Amino acid sequence: MAAEFSRPGSLYGAVDLGARKQALDAQARREAAGPPGAASAAVIEVTSATFNAEVVERSLSVPVIVEATMRRAEQVQQFSEVMDKLAAEAAGAWLLARVDVEAEPQLAQALRMRAVPTVYLAFQGQLMPLFEGPLPEAQLRQALSQVFEQLGVEEAAPAADESGEPPVDPELLRAEQAVEKGDLDAAAAAYQRLLDRSPSDEGAKIGLAGVGLLRRTQDLDEADVLGRAADASDDVDLQLQAADLEMVSGRVDEAYDRLIGLVRRTRGGDRDRVRVHLLGLFDALPADDPSVVRSRRALANALF
């Protein structure tokens, strides 16, 4: 079967749009915030016993976004970190209530969930579903903004990032929406427009590299390619495909180490081809990602 992704045509679950950087940044924020348990006042942990008081009754005075989730799923954890961030930015304009559906199966059944995560809105004592499945941060911001605009609720202005730039570029949003629709050509064109306008835009570079990964792997049978690659360590084409499949499934260090080893075993044109391909895979992650930093050093050692 072809390589699978958590959502068809999506970069979610693959190496996408700085997701690893978001996770690293979130970890740094958690460390700066102190020991576990120091939760934001904008986030409420909800159980079956507290749902009525913490969600329904609170919604009479302030909108409550309910995130029904599963803590142990990595992609859901990343989504939850973005939800925490947006709730903190809202500065009390709305609250986030989180339900662990594994710990609260009866509540999950009452909510009639079909996917994890599922996001609901509680407003004026009424609960309504908003969307299912994780959304990229840009689309999540847009979805929540539309909801609150329809309700006539004024949101706090979203915070700028550390560089002082607005959180979402419209061209980047168009690119992400194209990826979600499976239109990789439109996504690549949008990312390229961003790079033409701003060659140092790391988000655009990461996105374009991610689209390239999806294009190269969408018709590959992962088990077949990896199986044949194990028996043909010097087949350059096969090893490049195997590295792409490892990369797109999140096995970043395995992909990098595979190609660094291939650089050591090849010469001439083949070696240069592997090197260039590996540099392209570096572009799929932020430049300061630990795996990229480590592997750049290893590549330099392999070349010289």
N, C-alpha and C positions, 0 to 999 in steps of 0.2 A: 504494500500500500504506500501511497505517497506520504511525505512528511506531514504530520498533523500539527495544528495550532489550536490554542484554546478557543479561538473564535475564527470562523472561516474568513480568509482574506485579511486577517488582522495581524499586526505586529505584536499584539499582546501575547505573552508567553514566549516570544522570540526576543532577540536583542533589539529593543525598540526605544527610540526617542529618549534616550537617557534614563531608562527605567532603573538600571543599576546605579546610576548617579543619584537618582531620587532616593533609592534605598540607603545608599551610603550617607547622604545628607540627613535622612531621617534618623539613622543611627547616631550621627553626630549630635542632632538635636536632643535625642533621648539621653545621651551621655551628659550633655550640658544641663539638662533639666534636673538631673539628680537621680536618686534611686527609684526603682519601679514603685508604682503606687501613687506617685505625684501626678495624677491625671488632671487634664485641663477641666476647668469648671464648665466648659462648653460641651463636654462629652460625658454622657451618662451610660453606665453599664446597666442593662435592663434584664430582668428575669420575669417569669410568668407571674410571680407574686407582686412585682413592682410595676408591671407594665401599665396598669390602669392609672396609678398615681403619677408615675414618672413620664408617661407619654400622653395619655388621653387627657388627664386633668391639666397637665402643664400646657397642652396645646390650646387651652382656652385663653391663655395670656400671651403665648409666644409660639411661633411655628416650630415643630419638632420634626427633623429628618430622622427616619428610622433606618438603620443599616442592619439587615439580617444577614449574618455572615458566618464563616467557618474559620476560626483563628489559625488553624494549622496549615491552610493552603497558602503557598508563597505568594501567588498573584493576588489573592484576597488581602494578604497582609499589606502589600504595596498599595492597593486601593484604599485600605483603611487608613494608612498613613496620610494619603492625600485628603481623605475625608476629615481627619483630625486637623490638618492644616487649614482647610477651608472653614471649619467650624471655629477655629481660633481667630481667623481673619474676620469672621462675621461679628465678633465682639459683642455677642449677646443678641444680635438681630434674629438669630435662630439657634436652636440647640440640636446636637447630634445624640441620638440614642442608639446604642449598639446591642444587638442580640446575638449571642452565640448559639446557633441553631443545633449544634451537637449537644450542648448542655441543656437546651430547652426544646426538645422535640415536639412537645405538645403545643408550645407557642408557635413553632414553625408550621405545624399543621393548621393551627387556627388562622395564620396569615396566608395560607394557601400558596406557599412558595413553590416555584418550579425551577429556580436557579439560584446559585450562590455567587455573589451576593444579590439580594433583591433590596431595592431602596423604596421606601414609602414616605409619604408626607402625612403628618398628623396636624390638623388645623381646625380650630374651633370645635374640638371634640370628635372630628371625623378623620378616619384613616383611609388613605387612597394610595394605590401603587403608582410609582413613578417610572422605574425602569428595572431591567434585569441584567445581570452580568456586569463586570468591571468596565468602566469607561476611562479613556485617557483623561488626564487632568484638564486639558483645554475643553473637551466636550462636556466633562462633568461641570465645570464652571458655567458653561453656556446653558446646560440643562437646568441647573439650579437657579440661575439668573432669570430664565424664562418663567419658571414656576413662581418665583417671588414677584416678578413683574406682574404676572396675571393676578396674583393675590393682592397687589398693591402694597407689598411689604418692602420697605427700604432697606437694602443691604449695606453693610459697611464696604467701603472701597477696597478691592483686593490689594494686598501688599505688593510692592515691587520686590524683585529678587535682590540678591546682594550686590549686583552690578548697577542697580538703580533703574533697570529697564522694565517696561510693562510686562506682566506675566505671560501674555499671549500675543503673538504676532498673527494678524489675520491670514497671512499666507501660510503660516505654520498650521493654523486651524484648518484651512482648506486642504492641506496635505494630509493631515490626520483623518479628516472626513473621507477623503478619497481612499485612503488605506482601509478604513472601516467598510467601505462599499466594495472593496476588492478591485478598485480601479488603480492598478499599480502605475500605469502610464501617467495618469493625471497626478498621482502623488509624486512621482519622480520629477515631473515638470514643475510642480509647485516648489519642491525642495530645491531644484536647480535655479529657479527664479530667486529664491532666497539667497542662495550662494552667489549668484551673479550680482545681486545687490549688496551683499555683505559676505565676502569670502571667508571671514573668520567666524561666521555663525556656526557654532558647534552643534546646535540642535539640528540644523539643516543637514550638516555633514553626516551626523549619526542617522538621521532619517533616510537620507539617500542611500547610505550603505545598507541600512535595513531593508529597504525596498529591493536593492540588488540581491541580497540574500534570499528574499522570498521568491524573486524571479528564478534564481538559479536552482532552488530546491523544491519548488512547488510540484514538480512532476517526478521527483525522485522517490524511489522506494528505499527508505532508510535502512531497514534490515538487510536488504540485498547489497546496497552500496557498502555499508560498514563491514558486512561479512566478506565481500570480495576484497575490500581494502586491507583486511587483516592478512590476506594471503598474497598480497601484491604490494609490498612496502615501497617499491620504486616506481610504481605506475603513477605518474604525476597527475594525470587527469582524474584518476580514481581517488587519489589522496586529497586533491583539492575539493572534490565533491564531498568526501567524508568529513573534511574540516568544516565545510559550509553547513552540513547537517548537524554536526556537533554544536556549532555556533548558534544556529537558529533554535536549537532545543535547550540552549542555556548552558551547555557544557563548554564554557569559554576556555578554561585552561587546557582542556583536552584538545580543542581545536588548535590553539596556539602551539602547544607542545608538539602536536603532530607535524605541523608545517616547519617548525624550527628544526625538528629532527630530519625532515626532508631536505631542508637547506643544507644540512651537514652532509647528506648523502649524494647530492647532485652537483653538477658542474655546468658552466657555460650558460646557454640559453635556458635550459630547464631550471637551473638554480635561480636565475634572475626572474623567471616567470613565477616561481614559488614565492620569492621575496616580495614581488609586487602584489601578489594575491594576499599575502599575509598583512602587508601594510594596509590593504583595503579592509581587511577584517579588524585591524586596529581602529579604523575610522568608525566602526559600528558601536564603539563605546567612547565615553569621555576620555580625554587624553590623560586625566589624572586617576583613572580607574586602576586599582592595584594590579589587576591582571595585565593591563596594557603596559604599565611601568615595568613590571617584572619581565614581561616577554620582549619588550624592546631591548632591554639589557642582554637577554639571552640571545636574541637575534644578532646583536652586534658581536657577541662572542663567537657565534656560529660563523659569521662572515669573515671575521678577522682573527 
